[in-house]
Structure formats: C-alpha cells, structure tokens
C-alpha cells in the first residue's frame, strides 16, 4: 500500500490522510487476522505450535507496516481494500496543485483528446502518442503565458490523457448543510473521526506508558532475592540449558501468585513472596525432589524449576519486545476490536510456545508434572489468602507462566499431546511459513482493476516497428517497451501476412511465453525474408542497452514461413500484428489478459529514416506570427506532427506542421474551406485523413453540455474502437492509425453513461419558463401545503468546459440556453443556462442558473431561490435570500480569490445570476468552486394529506416521543443529559432516508414521506448525534428512530 502524503497540506488535512491510511492498514490486518484464525481452526490439531505463533507475527506486520513488498499471490490481490481509495479521495478533496501558473494560453493546447487503445474487451487497439511523450526528450512542461514580445507565445499541449479524477472532468458535486438531519460534509466527518482517533491513540498510549512506568518504580521498591547456593545452582543450570546469558535480577512480591518477567533491556523475574523459603530444605541433586510445602502453595523443587524455565523461555524468545509492539499497535488501532483480540492471542501463543520450549528441554516422563505445575498455580490462585491477592494491577507488558487462566485448558491439552518433534521445524512447516508470508505479508501488485486502469496500464505498453534495412522490407526491428512498474508475462507476438480473419492470411512469425519486466523493453530483430530473429532485453534506465542476443531465434520463437515470396513490399503493407499479455495473477485464465492488434504499418516508427521531427514551441510561435494565423487550438499527434486549427472571418481550417530534420526547415500543409460551425450539430467533423502512416481526425464539440459533462470519447471504426477524453475545449484531434475511417463519435460522462450517440445528445431536454407551473403551485399553495422551509448551502463546481472560447455579450444572449445540469436536489435540478460577458464591463461574466422542479401528487421537497413569507398561515410575499460567498476557492491552485463573485440578480421566476471576475476565471482555467448560501428547501404535502400542526400538537407529539424513548427507562438520569434544545416540526423524508423500527430492529425507508420530526439534543451530540424519531402524522405513532453513531 502506498501512502501519498501531501507535505504542504494543512495539519488537519495531513491528519485525515494519516487516519485514512491507518484505517486501510487496520482493515488489511483484520483480514489477515481472520485468515489466521481460520487456518488455526482448520489445522488446530496438526499445526506446529511455533508456526501458529509465526502466523500471528505476520498479523503484527500487517498492523505495523504501511508499506510491504508486492506479490502476485498476495491475498489482497483478491480482497482489494485499496479500492476504497481513501487516500486518493482525501487527496482529491484537499488536493494541492503545486503548479500555480496555469494560464489562458493553455486553452489552445488542451483540446487534443488523449487517444488510447480500445477497451480490453474488443482488443482492437491503436498506438497511443502519449506513450512516447512520457519519455521523449521533447516532452516539455506546461503553460507559457502571453508575452509582450510575442503575441502568440504558445505551449505545445502534451496532455494526451486527461486524468478522470480532475475536477474539470467531473459533474459538479455539492456539499449540502441540512439542519434537519444534522449532516456533515464527507471531509468534515473524516476530520471528526481523525480527531477521535488521535485522541484515543494518545490516551491509550499515555495509559500504557504510565502503567509501565509506575510498575517500574514499584519494582525498585521490591526486595531483591539473595541467591542461595541451591537457588543459584538451579538458575545456573537453567541458564546453561536455555543458553540465556543476559543478566537477570530476581525480586519477590506479595502482589503476584506465580513468577513473571518484566523489562526488555534489564530483565527482572518477579517471584511470589515465600516461594523460595523452603527451597534449601530440598535435595538439589535428586532427580525428582520431595514435596515441600511453601506457604499455602504445594510446589516441589521441580515445579519451581519448571516455572523458572518457562520465564527464561520468554526472555530467550524476546516475547516482551513482541508484547510492547503489540501494545503499541493496540494504541494506534484502538478502534479495531481485532487489534485487542490479536493482543490476547499473541500472549496466549507466547505461553504455548514457552510451554513447548520448556518441555523440549525436560524428559518426557516429567511432561505430566509440568502440566500439574500449571494446575497447582491455577488451584492456588483460588485459595490464596488475602496476603497473596494482588493489591494493584500488574504491569501490562509482562510475561508469566499463568498470564491468562482462560487458556489453561488449551495449554493442558497441548501438554498432553506434546512430543518433542512438535517443537522442531520441518520442511513442510518452513514451506507453510514461506507461502503464508507471501500470501499475508505482501501487498497487491499494481495490476489494473477497472476499465480506466486497464486503459492507463495499456497506454504504457509501447510497440514500435522500424526498418532495419530500407532495401529489405521484411527486415524489421520490433520493440515492446513496458513503462509500467510491474512485469507483463505470458506474452505472445504473432505476425500474419494479412488480417487473420481474412481468407488466405498466413502466420509468418510467432513468439510466445516471454516476459517484459517493468521499466524494461524487449527487442525483436526479425528478418521475415530469411527466417532469423534476435531478441534483446534492456533496462529502460540503462543507456548502454545490455543485450541478450539469441542466434537465429529463441526456442519459443517460430518462423512459420521463411519463403522470400511470403513477405514482399506489397505484403508488408498488409502484414498484421497481434500481441497479447497478462498482468498479475487471476483464477480466471482470461480475466487478466490484455491484447492489441493492427496492421504492421500502424506501429511504424520511421521518423529517423524519413528525416521527420517535432517542431519546437518557438518555431510554432514564429510560424503563427509570420503567417498571421488566428489560432484557436494547437494539438500534437504522433509525437512530432502538429495540427494548428484556425478561424478567419467565420471560416475554419488547419495546418499540418512538422520539421525536416535533414534540411532543418519546417514543412506545412494548409487545409481550408470549412464553413462556419454548425451550431445545430453537437459534434462537427473538421477534417483529417484516414490514409498514410499518420492518419487522424479533427472534430469540434459545439455543445456546451457535452464539453461540461463529457469525459470519455469513443471513435468507432470498422477495425475497432479508439478511446480518448474530452479536453474541456471545443477543438479536438485524435490519432486513428491502424483503424481506418471513423464511423461514429460517441461521448460518455464520468459515470461511463452514453450522453452523445453520434447523432444526438441523450440528456433529458428541458425548457425553462419563468412562470413554471410546478413552482407556482407549491409557493402559492394551490393544491399543496408548505409544511417547512429551511436554508440550504450548496457548492457549485465550475469546470473549464463550461466556459466558451468566445463570450457573447449579455444583451445578445436572451435566446441562449445551454441546459447544463449542475446538480439535482430531491425533486429539483439546477441548470446552468449560460455564461456571458457583462453588459457593463468585459472584466466581468454573468453565470445564469435556473431551477426546474418535477412534482406529483405525493409529498416532496424542492430547492428554490424563492423564500415564502407567511402571514396568518397564508402566503403574503416572496423574497430571494440567495447570495454567493464572495470568496472563491480553486482546488487546482489551492488558492482563495477574494471578492471574485457577487449576486447580479434573481428572477424572473426561479432563476438567479451571479457576477464572476473574469481574471479569476482565466487564472484558474475555469476550475473553481462557488458557494451559494440562502437557497430555500421547501417541504410540501398535498392538501388532502395535511394534518394541522399547532403548538399544542407539537407538545403532544414531543411528550409521546419522550415517554417512548426516554421517559420510561432511567427517566431521571436520561433527562439530566438533555441539553434542553429540542426540535419538533413537520417535514418530508429525504431520498434514501432510513430509520430503524423499534420493534423489528429493521430499517424502514421514509423517502418522500410526510412525517413529524422530533429531536432531543444531548451532551453527546458531537459524538453520537441527537436522539431523533420520525412520527406518522396520521397514526401519531413512532415510525422509527435515526441510528446514533
């Protein structure tokens, strides 16, 4: 698991990121613990005791280490906790873009849609120019601003693929503050949880340290034991047997009933007071000592020897270090019950291992006596006099022979079944540890999981074909570059004389079962005329290309036909390449397979042979200036080919531009004759070519709604599908090499829903009228009764796609309606009508919004810009309390722009307009957030369902709920905890709102239901929320209660 900490984020945001990573670690460790419990339950009778302990140590590693090596057989390849992507989501919420120099000129370069290969399901894929951009020496940084010296100081856009998580490619989201349900934003909830976690962690850690420090101080006051001759000999004998040579101090205490060890650096064995009183009266040379009673204990010398050997076993095995680590883990993961369960289990396993180690040192005839030692301690713990009862809690970090009497039965059973072979490691045991370690203590490989991840992964697999000998067309070099971090395996490369689906196509080359490690490439020098191939492997980071030459061809490579007549100049134009590979491990043999195919010329990279090269930024600027070009977009394709789109008096065209590196001069071709943009066509083709080695297509997205909501572009061709992304600007260029003519252009939103089918926009068509009858019926209470109004705050996310290339002046925009849905709240959808230039000043823009409501004859909720003022229970007047927060936040720049927005107007009807500072829009590239306050949530019901709800009725309902939920149980105590703040009103349940039935304990959906809301606030509101119930107005009985978390 990778932790992406944001170093320049605020402290609270860093805390959230740390907490989210701790939560993922805790979930992963919990899964590992569950698997260990399952393994131990399945193999309880057959498992070596030490293997069981090591399995729990693996759980310790999962709790403690945020980063572990990746493995293709890690359990987390199949139980992918990282799909929660808490870190990614948190980073998105609090993202910090260190590049704060985005400019308006960038808009000319972001129009090039990032082309990638087709989805893995159809396998028809095209070479992606961004694959080379990432490693090309001409891959420049972003965004050169306008210059006073050069009117066109331009940056060649290299953003071939737009990150789908970028705010500019998301449907605007919102943060809603709804007093009725007391909800926090997601960021706020995480912040609260993070603070609770850090408080709990610090408290637990403080208690842990304080307890052990206090016990260490008490330890100093305990009387030291002077080693008598017999005791010294016994200790020395145990030292020799256990090979423990560290200095150990012995003390005695009245507060314990069996020996225990304390301390990591300076070990101290604490003995019960009086345990050694009669030791000298025993015969130290006897094989089995006579029983001598010690105080109220009935221990023999052998019993004492067993106890001490057990404690030495804890010291030898460094069990206290593991105990300390386990306790610290509990402090960090205190919220996870399995962390505390793990602490109990690890101590139990330590006792079992110490028992096994002790018995491995004594003769088998004394095994029974060792078990009796444990039973005697347990027995005496019940019968000890008050002088031996613990007067204070022992240290948390200690190890004794009877730490937990609850495990005594299992320990006795293990003693009864113990043989010395059970303590020794076997080959099978070591193998189990090794497999379990890889399975549990490794992280998932970075294998692509979702369709977008697969596309991104495949974009980093680059295939390049060049000619080794211009006079021998069949002599080629094919290079497969893996720019990902992980190996692709089970690769298969096939070359046919033609498309294998066509009759007569023959397989002429086949290499299979080879791997390409991450950040490396594999070279194939193939002469299809004479039937030889050399395969070279090289590390991408090594400029000295370490080569592994294979004479003729690899044992897995096969030249099916070596006849000169098979591959000739004409056939090479039709030669067809297929390449498949696998990533990671999958139970389904095909689920982790990806592949691509196409004409060999689709992978042709003969730029050096043809003397073609990329044009520099300065050369493009000079070319635009010298030719007086009114450039509207500049896109680079195939890493060297530049397309300059222009407009001239309403007519459009484009230049194709590249550099002849041999003559060091620019080559260009001008294509004109495209008329004014057809505004009725949402997507308009704008030239290109389907032939040659570098085919492409230009098109213009005319529809503002497609620019604002569009995310993925699909070009459907007869040879497959090419995928790209909406750049947010109108002009797009996409590569089409290997696919031929484009039949249809499709556009999807971020949820992968088709919104343009090649002919029409599939979004719901709306028509706003100021006198919207739905709105009028509600606010004038014609057939409906308004039961509640409450203010709502909403955040509107603007994206670059919402801002046009050129603005219309406001007075010329009366008929303009973009119909861009911004967000939906219950029965209301808010649309962006237009963004135009202010009549008063070009320094300001107007953003116009309107509200469309869908109501039926059921209870419901609408969001409105209108607030209804009542007098004598009837509508009296209408006002608009909406106002935008004047400061604007840009997540892309992590900057707040002050006084950048204000209210322009409201109405007529349910609509508003706001001013936007144009310079702020340009600096943020159109990506920022505006907060609208004072929106009015209106809850309404049909008049036929309405029940009067006066103050007397409110008190009656309040008392009923109080008696049902609080008054009947510990009334006095519960009442003391109430703050006195109560809420009782009629409302309509939010969509998705659920409550718990008090009788069935099941959830009940109260979405769009007319209810009474009753809430009692308590001192624990901040942690658990208020005590809240929903009441049925018809029966006046409780429907259910809101869970308190």
KEGUZA-747489 format. One record per residue (C-alpha): x, y, z. Coordinates in steps of 0.25 Angstrom, whole numbers, plus 5000, padded with zeros to 4 digits. Each point is the difference from the previous one (the first is absolute). Layout:
XYZ
...
// end
This chain:
500050005000
500550144996
499850125009
499950124992
500250115011
499950144996
501150085006
499550144998
498649975005
499450065012
500249925013
498649955001
500049954986
501349935003
499349945012
498949954991
500949944990
500849935011
498749955006
499549944987
501349934998
499949945014
498649964997
500449924988
501249945008
499049965010
499049944991
501149924993
500549955013
498649965004
499949924987
501449935003
499549975015
498749944995
500849914990
501049965011
498849965009
499449924989
501349934997
500349975015
498549955002
500249904987
501349955004
500050015015
500449865003
501149994990
500650135000
501450025007
499950105012
501150094995
499350014986
498850055006
500850115008
500750044987
498650014993
499650105011
501350084998
499650014985
498750075005
501050095009
500750044987
498750044993
499650095012
501350065001
500650024986
499350104990
500849954988
500349864997
500649934987
499049974989
499749864996
499149944989
499549895010
499750105012
498649985005
499850154998
500049984985
498749935002
499550085012
500350144995
499950095012
500750114992
498850014992
499450095011
501150094995
499850095013
501450074997
499650034986
498750055004
500550085011
501150054991
498950044990
499350085011
501250075005
500850004987
501250094999
500550034986
501450065001
499950054986
499350145003
500450064986
498849954992
499750104989
498950034990
501049964988
499949865005
498649994994
500749994987
500749885003
499049915008
499149984989
500749884995
499249885005
500949895006
500049884992
500249865005
499749874995
498749935001
499349945012
500649875003
498749924997
500250034985
501549994999
500150094988
501050115004
500850114994
501350065003
499950115010
500850124999
500150035015
500849875001
501250074994
499750145006
500349955014
501449964996
500350094988
501150115002
499050104994
499049975011
499950155005
499450065013
498750074999
499450134998
500850124994
499350135002
499750114991
501250094997
500250144996
501049964990
499349904993
498550014999
499949854998
500949945011
499449865000
500349875007
499849874992
499049925008
500549865004
498849975009
499649884991
499249935011
499250085010
499949955014
498649955002
500150055015
500350144996
498950105004
499950054986
499449874996
499049975011
498650035000
499950115011
499849955013
499450075012
500250015015
498650015007
499850055014
498649955004
499650045014
498949895001
501049894999
501250075006
500949944989
501550044999
500850004987
500849884997
501350085003
499350045013
499749865004
501449954997
500650125008
499149975012
500349854999
501550034999
500050095012
499249895008
501149904995
501250095004
499450035014
499749855002
501449964995
500750105009
499149965012
500349864999
501550024997
500150095013
499349895008
500949904995
501350085003
499450055014
499749865004
501349944997
500850125006
499249995013
500349855000
501450024997
500150105012
499349905009
501049894995
501150085006
499449995014
499849854999
501049925009
501149944992
500249855001
501449965005
500449874993
500249895009
500949884996
498949914995
499250114993
501350054993
500349864996
498649994994
500050134993
501449974994
499549864995
498850074993
501050104994
500849894994
498849924995
499350134994
501350074996
499550135006
501350085004
499450135003
500050065014
498749975007
499550065013
499149935010
499050075009
498849955008
498750065002
498749975008
499150054988
500249884991
499849855001
500949954989
501350044994
500050114989
501150074993
500050154997
501050094992
500649994987
501450065002
500249975015
499149875002
499549975014
499349885004
499050025011
499749895009
498849985010
500550035014
500349885007
500249914988
501449975003
499949995015
500249855001
500849984987
501349975008
499349895008
499949924987
501049914994
500650084988
500649874995
498849924999
499349964987
498750035006
499950095012
499249975012
498850085002
500150115010
498950105003
500350144998
499050105007
498749954995
500649954986
500349864999
501250014990
501149904998
501450044996
499749954986
498850095000
500850125003
501049964989
498949994990
499550145004
501450064998
500349934987
498750054995
500450145003
501449984994
499349954988
499250144999
501350075001
500849914990
498850024990
500050155002
498549995003
500050145007
500450074988
498949944992
499050045012
500550144999
499850014985
498649935001
499650105011
500550124992
499249944988
498850005009
500250145004
500050044985
498949914996
499250015012
498750014993
500249874994
499549885008
500849904993
501350085005
499649975014
499649864997
501449994993
500750055013
499349895008
500349894989
501550044999
500249995015
499349865000
500949964989
501250045008
499649925012
499749884991
501450014993
500750025014
499349885005
500449924987
501550055002
500049975014
499549864998
501049984988
501150025011
499549895010
499849864999
498649944995
499849945014
499950145006
498950054990
498949965009
500750075012
500150134992
498550004997
499849985015
500850125002
499050084992
498949945007
500650035014
500250144997
498550014995
499549935012
500850095010
499650124993
498649975005
500449965014
501050105003
499950095013
499850144999
501450035001
500349944987
498850064993
500550114990
499950145007
500350074987
499949984985
501349934995
500750074988
499449984987
501349964993
500449885007
500049854998
499749895010
499749855001
498550025002
499750144994
498649954996
499349895007
499050004989
501049934991
500449895010
499149894994
500750024986
501350005006
499849875008
499549944988
501250044992
500949955011
499249865000
500249994985
501450064999
501249924994
501450064998
499850004985
498950105001
500950115004
501049974989
499950074986
499849914989
500150024985
498550004999
499950105011
501050104994
499349984987
498750045006
500650125007
500650054987
498749984992
499250075011
501050115001
499850034985
498549985001
499850095012
501250095001
500150064987
499250114993
499249984987
500850034987
499650134993
499149924990
499050074993
498649975005
499050104994
499850034985
500750135002
501249945007
500149894989
500050114990
501050085007
500949885002
499949964986
500450144996
501349985006
500349884991
500650054988
500349934987
500950054989
500349954987
501250054991
500749954988
501449945002
500350014985
499250104991
500349904988
499549885007
498650035005
499949875007
501150035009
499450085012
500350035014
498849995010
500250065014
499049975011
500250105012
499449985013
499950145007
499249945012
500649965013
499649854999
500349894991
499149964989
500149854997
499549884992
500250104988
499749954986
500450074987
499549964986
500250054986
499149974989
500050034985
498750065001
498850025010
499949865006
498550014998
500150014985
500249874992
501449974996
500750075011
501249925005
500850015013
501450034997
500650035014
499649955014
500750035013
499349965012
500149985016
501050115002
500050115010
500350155000
500450055014
499650145005
500850124995
500649914989
499949964986
500149884991
500650024986
499749914988
500950014988
499249924990
500349974986
498749944994
500849974987
501049915005
499449955013
500950055011
499850085012
500850065011
499350045013
500650105009
499650045014
500450135006
499750095012
499450134997
500950075010
501349954994
500450084988
501049894996
499049904996
500449875006
499749904989
499749855001
500249954986
499449874995
500549944988
499049974989
498850005009
499549975014
499549865003
498650065002
500150084987
499549944987
500250054986
498849934994
500450034985
501450054996
499750004985
500450134994
498750004993
499250015013
500450145004
500350104989
499850154999
498549994997
499749905010
500750085011
499050114998
498949895004
500849935010
499349995013
500549995014
499349945013
500650025014
499449955013
500550005014
499649975014
500150095013
500149945014
499249875004
498649964998
499249885002
499250024987
501149984990
499550114991
499650115010
501450055001
500350004985
500150124991
500450014985
500150094988
500049974985
500150084987
500750024987
501550005002
500150144994
499150045012
501349985008
501050064990
501050105006
500850044989
500250155004
501549995000
500049934986
499150104994
500750125007
498750045007
500150075013
499250095010
499850154999
500550085012
499150095008
500850124995
499949954985
498549995002
499850145005
500850064989
499249924990
498750055006
500650155000
500649994986
498749954994
499150085008
499249885004
498850025010
500349875007
498949945009
500649875003
501449934999
500149855001
501249914999
499849864995
501049884998
501050085008
500450084988
498850044992
499450145004
498650044996
499750155001
498550034999
499650144996
498850094997
499950114990
498750084999
499149895004
500849904991
500949895006
501149914995
501349945006
501549994997
500849875000
501450035005
501349925002
501450024998
501049954990
501249975009
500949974988
499850144994
499650065014
498850074994
498550005003
499149924991
498550045000
498749984993
498850095001
498649944999
498850104999
498650014996
499349965012
498850095002
499450075013
499849905011
498649934999
499450045014
498949894998
501049894999
500649975014
501249934994
500550054987
501249934992
501150094996
500949934990
501149915002
500549884992
499749855000
501249964992
501550005001
500949965012
499550125009
498450004998
499250095009
498650075002
499750145004
498650035006
499350115008
499149985012
499050114998
499149965012
500350075013
499449895007
500949904994
501250085003
499650025014
499549855003
500849924990
501149925005
500349884990
500050014985
499949874992
500350004985
499349884994
500749944987
499949874992
501349965006
499750025015
499750125010
501050115003
499850065014
500450155004
499550115010
499250134999
501050115002
499050105004
500350084987
499249994987
501149964990
500649865001
500949924992
500249855002
500949904993
499449884992
501249934995
499649854998
498550025000
499650074987
498850084999
499250055012
498649964999
499450065013
500550095011
499449975014
500150085013
499849955014
499950075013
500949965012
499149895005
500249944986
498650034996
499850034985
499650154998
500250014985
499749894991
500750064987
498750074996
499350065012
500250035014
499349905009
499850095012
498650045004
499650124993
499450115009
499350134997
500050115011
498950095001
500050125010
498649965004
500349865003
498649945004
500749895009
500750115008
498750095000
499149895005
501049985012
500350145004
498650054998
499449875007
499149974989
499649855004
501349995009
500350045014
501450055004
500449935013
501450055001
501150094995
501550005003
501250074994
501049914992
501450034996
500649944988
501349994993
500050014985
501249954993
500450074987
500949934989
500750054988
499049944991
498950105005
500850124994
499950024985
501250044991
499350144998
498950065008
498750064996
499650145005
498949985010
499050094993
500149914987
499849875008
498550005003
499849874992
501249935005
499849875009
501149905002
499149915009
501249955007
499549925013
500950055012
499449915011
498749945004
499450025014
498749925003
499050044989
500850124995
501150004990
500850134998
500550034986
501150104995
499350084989
501250084995
501350075004
500150134992
500750135000
499550115009
499350124993
500750095010
501449964998
500849894993
500749985013
498849925006
499249884995
498649965004
499649865003
498549974999
499349895007
498649955001
499349905008
499149894994
499049935009
499349864998
498849995009
498949905001
498849985010
500949945010
500850075012
501350054995
501250105001
500450114991
501250095000
499750154996
500650134999
498750065006
499650015015
498550015003
499650105011
498849955007
498950095008
498949945007
500349864994
499950054985
501150044990
500250155001
501350034993
501149944993
501550045001
501349944996
501149985010
501049944991
501450065001
501349944995
501250005009
500950114995
501349925001
500349894990
500849875003
500849944989
500449865003
501049994988
500850125005
499749985015
499750155001
498850085004
499750124991
499350115008
498850084996
499949924987
498549984999
498850075004
498549994998
499550074987
498549985000
498949905003
498849964992
499150014993
499549875005
500949905007
501450054994
501250085004
501250064994
501450035006
501250084996
501349934998
501350075000
500649974986
501450015004
499749905011
499449904990
501250024991
501049975011
499349885005
499849954986
498549995003
500249905012
499450065013
498949995010
498950105003
499249985013
498550044999
499450035013
498650035003
499349904991
498749965005
499649865003
498549994999
499249875006
498649994995
498949905000
498649994992
499050085008
499249875001
501149945009
500350125008
499749995015
500050125009
501350025008
499850115010
500850035013
499049915008
500249884990
501550025000
500149995015
499149875000
500949944990
501250045007
499549945013
499649874994
501449984993
500750045013
499249905008
500249894990
501550024998
500550065013
499050025011
499649855002
501549965003
500950075010
499250124998
500750095010
501449964996
499750024985
499350135002
501250065007
500849974987
499150084991
500550144996
498650065000
500050024985
498949934993
499550004985
498649964996
499450034987
499449944988
500849964988
500249914988
501149895000
501250024992
500249904988
500849885006
499650045015
499849875008
499649985015
500049885009
498749945004
500149995016
499249864999
500649934988
501450075001
500050014985
500250124991
498750074995
500150094988
499450145002
500450064987
498950104995
499149975012
499350105008
500549995014
500150085013
501550025004
500349995015
501450025006
500650015014
501450055000
500949955011
501450025005
500549894991
499550064987
501450034995
500449855000
498649934998
499150104995
498650045006
498949905004
499150014988
498749944997
499050004988
498550005003
498949974990
499050125000
498849914997
500249905012
500950095008
500949885004
501549994998
500449944987
501449995004
501350065005
501250054994
501349925003
501050075010
501449984996
// end
